[in-house]
Amino acid sequence: MCYLAMDCWCRIKLRNLPSSPYLHSGTKYELPYFQSVVPTKLFAGFQANGRVYASKSSAKRLRKAKEQQKIVNPQLTEGPPDEPNGAPDKKPSPVNPINNLESSALITIASRSSVLQACTVTSSLIAFGGVIIRQGSHLASSQGWPIVDCSSEISFNFEMWHLQLVAGLVILISSSRFLLLRTWSDFAESSEASNQQVLTSLQPLDYAFVAFLPGISEELFFRGALLPLLGTNFISATAVAALFGILHLGNGRKFSFAIWATFVGLAYGYSTILSSSLIVPMASHAINNLIGGVIWRVSQPNNQNKEV
């Protein structure tokens, strides 16, 4: 602004000079003399050069200031172009401890081979326990001991009307499970945790294996051995169902899942008492497992199996 005002002031003075080459004081001043002394182009050029000089001097002062800061504090390093004062970059924000807890609480997904092996070994042990109890009670009863013969109380006989009982159990348990998944969030979380652990890494044909093998072995032990050993009545069925529900706790499954398993065990136990046959609870249990697994697989966003 100061250079522009000086240029205007000189232009006004040159316009007010008299046309005669002589002034009133008698001193002769030629016009080229004034132009050589106060040329307007000189001030215009001075304006441009002054700005360049100012920018250069400011840059020099900035560099000198940085050098002085380095001398005072040698640990201060130059920052990026948008931080001329050499401020260091900001450190990344620390990880939220809540996210750490959530990541550590993630469900561990077993591999396909591990699931199939665990299912085979566990089901074999449970079935072996059921066979031992049934055969042991049969031998003890035949020897005159006051022990109920489990194999005679609950047999493997099958009649046509048992199909209706199996169909009723499948509809009751599958529909109840579907409604609970929509209305009981705690049960839905437990059921999802259980399905992810067992079913995520399996192939489609594996679903039948993990559905029928546990269904047969568990019913052989709980409804084919423990139930007749305690007595074929509603109280014994409730006690066995409670034990069946408690054993379904853990591995991400909450108390709500144990309540559900107790209800399912009670339904299977009551059907066993009505039919006096192990085929009814075995078939119902296996079919319900298969239906639940297939529905979970179809409802997943991507049906690609993951192996960890």
C-alpha positions as CSV (number, residue, x, y, z in Angstrom):
1,M,0.0,0.0,0.0
2,C,2.8,2.5,0.8
3,Y,4.5,2.0,-2.6
4,L,1.2,2.5,-4.5
5,A,0.5,5.8,-2.6
6,M,4.0,7.1,-3.5
7,D,3.5,6.4,-7.1
8,C,0.2,8.4,-7.2
9,W,1.7,11.4,-5.4
10,C,4.5,11.7,-8.0
11,R,2.0,11.5,-10.9
12,I,0.0,14.4,-9.4
13,K,3.1,16.6,-9.0
14,L,4.1,16.1,-12.6
15,R,0.7,17.2,-13.9
16,N,0.8,20.4,-11.9
17,L,4.2,21.6,-13.3
18,P,4.0,24.8,-15.5
19,S,4.2,24.4,-19.3
20,S,7.1,26.9,-19.5
21,P,10.5,25.5,-18.8
22,Y,11.2,28.3,-16.3
23,L,9.6,28.7,-12.9
24,H,8.5,32.0,-11.3
25,S,11.6,32.0,-9.1
26,G,13.7,32.4,-12.2
27,T,15.5,29.0,-11.9
28,K,15.4,26.9,-14.9
29,Y,14.5,23.3,-14.5
30,E,14.1,21.1,-17.5
31,L,11.4,18.5,-17.6
32,P,13.8,15.6,-18.4
33,Y,15.6,16.5,-15.1
34,F,12.4,15.8,-13.1
35,Q,11.8,12.6,-15.1
36,S,15.3,11.5,-14.4
37,V,14.9,12.3,-10.7
38,V,11.3,11.1,-10.0
39,P,10.4,8.7,-12.8
40,T,7.1,6.9,-12.3
41,K,8.5,3.7,-13.7
42,L,11.2,3.7,-11.1
43,F,8.6,3.7,-8.3
44,A,6.6,1.0,-10.1
45,G,9.7,-1.1,-10.4
46,F,10.6,-0.4,-6.8
47,Q,7.2,-1.7,-5.8
48,A,7.6,-5.1,-7.5
49,N,11.2,-5.4,-6.4
50,G,10.3,-4.5,-2.9
51,R,7.7,-7.2,-2.7
52,V,10.1,-9.9,-4.0
53,Y,12.7,-8.6,-1.5
54,A,10.2,-8.8,1.3
55,S,9.2,-12.3,0.5
56,K,12.9,-13.4,0.3
57,S,13.7,-11.6,3.6
58,S,10.7,-13.3,5.3
59,A,11.9,-16.7,4.1
60,K,15.4,-16.0,5.4
61,R,14.0,-14.9,8.7
62,L,12.0,-18.1,8.9
63,R,15.0,-20.3,8.2
64,K,17.0,-18.4,10.8
65,A,14.3,-18.9,13.3
66,K,14.2,-22.7,12.6
67,E,18.0,-22.9,13.0
68,Q,17.8,-21.0,16.3
69,Q,15.1,-23.4,17.5
70,K,17.3,-26.4,16.6
71,I,20.2,-24.9,18.5
72,V,18.1,-24.4,21.6
73,N,16.3,-27.8,21.4
74,P,18.3,-30.3,19.3
75,Q,15.6,-33.0,19.7
76,L,13.1,-30.9,17.7
77,T,12.9,-32.2,14.2
78,E,11.3,-30.6,11.2
79,G,7.7,-31.4,10.7
80,P,5.7,-31.7,7.5
81,P,5.2,-28.7,5.2
82,D,1.9,-27.8,6.9
83,E,3.8,-27.6,10.3
84,P,6.5,-24.9,9.8
85,N,7.3,-24.8,13.5
86,G,8.6,-28.4,13.4
87,A,5.9,-29.8,15.6
88,P,6.1,-33.6,15.7
89,D,3.3,-35.7,14.2
90,K,0.5,-36.6,16.5
91,K,0.7,-40.1,18.0
92,P,-2.1,-42.5,17.2
93,S,-4.9,-42.6,19.7
94,P,-4.5,-45.5,22.1
95,V,-6.7,-48.6,21.6
96,N,-9.9,-48.6,23.5
97,P,-9.8,-51.2,26.3
98,I,-13.4,-52.0,25.6
99,N,-12.5,-53.1,22.1
100,N,-9.8,-55.3,23.6
101,L,-12.3,-57.0,25.8
102,E,-14.6,-57.5,22.9
103,S,-11.9,-58.9,20.7
104,S,-10.7,-61.2,23.4
105,A,-14.3,-62.4,23.9
106,L,-14.7,-63.4,20.3
107,I,-16.0,-66.9,19.7
108,T,-13.3,-69.4,18.7
109,I,-14.3,-71.4,15.6
110,A,-13.0,-74.9,15.5
111,S,-11.9,-76.5,12.3
112,R,-14.0,-79.1,10.4
113,S,-11.8,-82.0,11.5
114,S,-11.8,-80.9,15.1
115,V,-15.6,-80.7,15.1
116,L,-16.1,-84.1,13.5
117,Q,-13.5,-85.7,15.8
118,A,-15.0,-84.2,18.9
119,C,-18.5,-85.2,17.9
120,T,-17.4,-88.7,17.2
121,V,-15.4,-89.1,20.5
122,T,-18.0,-87.5,22.7
123,S,-20.9,-89.3,21.2
124,S,-19.1,-92.6,21.5
125,L,-18.4,-92.0,25.2
126,I,-21.9,-91.0,25.9
127,A,-23.4,-94.0,24.0
128,F,-20.9,-96.3,25.8
129,G,-22.1,-95.0,29.1
130,G,-25.7,-95.6,28.2
131,V,-25.0,-99.1,27.0
132,I,-23.0,-99.9,30.2
133,I,-25.9,-98.7,32.4
134,R,-28.5,-100.6,30.4
135,Q,-26.6,-103.8,30.4
136,G,-25.5,-103.5,34.0
137,S,-29.0,-102.9,35.2
138,H,-30.2,-105.9,33.1
139,L,-27.5,-108.2,34.6
140,A,-28.2,-106.9,38.1
141,S,-31.9,-107.4,37.8
142,S,-31.5,-110.9,36.4
143,Q,-29.4,-111.7,39.4
144,G,-32.2,-110.7,41.7
145,W,-30.8,-107.3,42.7
146,P,-33.4,-104.6,43.5
147,I,-32.5,-102.6,40.4
148,V,-34.8,-101.8,37.5
149,D,-34.0,-103.4,34.2
150,C,-33.6,-100.3,32.0
151,S,-33.6,-102.4,28.8
152,S,-37.0,-103.8,29.5
153,E,-38.6,-100.6,30.7
154,I,-37.5,-98.6,27.6
155,S,-36.9,-100.7,24.5
156,F,-36.3,-100.2,20.8
157,N,-39.7,-101.2,19.7
158,F,-41.5,-99.1,17.1
159,E,-45.2,-98.7,16.2
160,M,-46.8,-96.7,13.5
161,W,-48.5,-94.3,15.9
162,H,-45.0,-93.3,17.0
163,L,-44.6,-91.4,13.8
164,Q,-47.3,-89.0,14.9
165,L,-45.5,-88.5,18.2
166,V,-42.2,-87.8,16.4
167,A,-43.9,-85.4,14.1
168,G,-45.6,-83.6,17.0
169,L,-42.3,-83.3,18.8
170,V,-40.5,-81.9,15.8
171,I,-43.2,-79.3,15.2
172,L,-43.4,-78.3,18.9
173,I,-39.6,-78.0,19.5
174,S,-38.7,-76.4,16.1
175,S,-41.5,-73.8,16.3
176,S,-40.8,-73.0,19.9
177,R,-37.1,-72.5,19.1
178,F,-38.0,-70.2,16.2
179,L,-40.2,-68.1,18.4
180,L,-37.6,-67.8,21.2
181,L,-35.0,-66.7,18.7
182,R,-37.2,-63.8,17.7
183,T,-38.3,-62.8,21.2
184,W,-35.5,-63.7,23.6
185,S,-32.3,-61.9,22.8
186,D,-30.3,-63.7,25.5
187,F,-31.3,-67.1,24.1
188,A,-30.6,-65.9,20.6
189,E,-27.0,-64.9,21.5
190,S,-26.4,-68.3,23.2
191,S,-27.8,-70.2,20.3
192,E,-25.7,-68.2,17.8
193,A,-22.6,-68.8,19.8
194,S,-23.2,-72.5,19.9
195,N,-24.0,-72.7,16.2
196,Q,-20.9,-70.7,15.2
197,Q,-18.6,-72.9,17.3
198,V,-19.9,-76.2,15.8
199,L,-21.4,-75.5,12.4
200,T,-19.3,-72.7,10.8
201,S,-16.5,-74.9,9.4
202,L,-18.7,-77.9,8.4
203,Q,-19.6,-79.0,4.9
204,P,-23.3,-79.5,4.0
205,L,-23.2,-83.3,4.3
206,D,-21.6,-82.9,7.8
207,Y,-24.8,-81.5,9.2
208,A,-26.5,-84.8,9.1
209,F,-23.5,-86.4,10.9
210,V,-23.4,-83.9,13.8
211,A,-27.2,-83.9,14.0
212,F,-27.9,-87.7,14.2
213,L,-24.9,-88.9,16.1
214,P,-25.4,-86.7,19.2
215,G,-29.1,-87.2,19.0
216,I,-28.8,-91.0,19.2
217,S,-26.1,-91.1,21.8
218,E,-27.6,-88.5,24.1
219,E,-31.0,-90.1,24.1
220,L,-29.5,-93.5,24.7
221,F,-27.8,-92.2,27.8
222,F,-30.4,-89.8,29.3
223,R,-33.7,-91.3,28.3
224,G,-32.6,-94.9,27.7
225,A,-30.5,-95.4,30.8
226,L,-30.9,-92.6,33.5
227,L,-34.6,-92.2,33.1
228,P,-35.7,-95.9,33.6
229,L,-33.0,-96.2,36.3
230,L,-34.6,-93.4,38.3
231,G,-38.2,-94.4,37.4
232,T,-40.5,-93.9,34.4
233,N,-42.5,-91.0,35.9
234,F,-42.7,-87.3,35.5
235,I,-40.5,-86.5,38.4
236,S,-37.7,-88.6,37.1
237,A,-38.1,-87.1,33.6
238,T,-37.8,-83.6,35.1
239,A,-34.7,-84.5,37.0
240,V,-33.0,-86.0,34.0
241,A,-34.1,-83.0,31.9
242,A,-32.5,-80.6,34.4
243,L,-29.3,-82.5,34.3
244,F,-29.5,-82.5,30.5
245,G,-29.9,-78.7,30.5
246,I,-27.1,-78.0,33.0
247,L,-24.6,-80.0,30.8
248,H,-25.4,-77.6,27.9
249,L,-23.9,-74.7,29.7
250,G,-20.5,-73.1,28.8
251,N,-18.7,-72.2,25.6
252,G,-20.7,-69.1,25.1
253,R,-24.0,-70.6,26.0
254,K,-25.7,-68.8,28.8
255,F,-28.3,-69.9,31.4
256,S,-31.1,-69.2,28.9
257,F,-29.7,-72.0,26.7
258,A,-29.7,-74.3,29.7
259,I,-33.4,-73.5,30.3
260,W,-34.2,-74.3,26.7
261,A,-32.3,-77.6,26.8
262,T,-34.2,-78.5,30.0
263,F,-37.5,-77.9,28.2
264,V,-36.4,-80.0,25.3
265,G,-35.2,-82.8,27.6
266,L,-38.5,-82.8,29.4
267,A,-40.4,-83.1,26.1
268,Y,-38.2,-86.0,25.0
269,G,-38.5,-87.7,28.4
270,Y,-42.3,-87.4,28.4
271,S,-42.5,-88.9,24.9
272,T,-40.3,-91.7,26.0
273,I,-42.6,-92.5,28.9
274,L,-45.6,-92.5,26.6
275,S,-44.2,-94.7,23.9
276,S,-41.8,-96.8,26.0
277,S,-39.5,-96.6,23.0
278,L,-36.1,-95.0,22.4
279,I,-36.8,-94.6,18.7
280,V,-39.2,-91.7,19.4
281,P,-36.8,-89.4,21.3
282,M,-33.8,-90.4,19.1
283,A,-35.6,-89.6,15.9
284,S,-37.1,-86.4,17.2
285,H,-33.8,-85.2,18.6
286,A,-31.8,-85.9,15.4
287,I,-34.4,-84.3,13.1
288,N,-34.7,-81.2,15.3
289,N,-30.9,-80.8,15.3
290,L,-30.8,-81.1,11.5
291,I,-33.6,-78.6,11.1
292,G,-31.9,-76.1,13.4
293,G,-28.6,-76.5,11.6
294,V,-30.0,-76.1,8.1
295,I,-32.0,-73.0,9.1
296,W,-28.9,-71.4,10.7
297,R,-26.8,-72.1,7.6
298,V,-29.4,-70.7,5.2
299,S,-29.9,-67.5,7.3
300,Q,-26.2,-66.6,7.2
301,P,-25.2,-63.6,5.0
302,N,-22.5,-65.6,3.2
303,N,-22.7,-69.4,3.2
304,Q,-19.0,-69.8,2.8
305,N,-17.4,-72.1,5.4
306,K,-14.5,-70.7,7.4
307,E,-11.8,-72.9,8.8
308,V,-9.5,-71.6,11.5
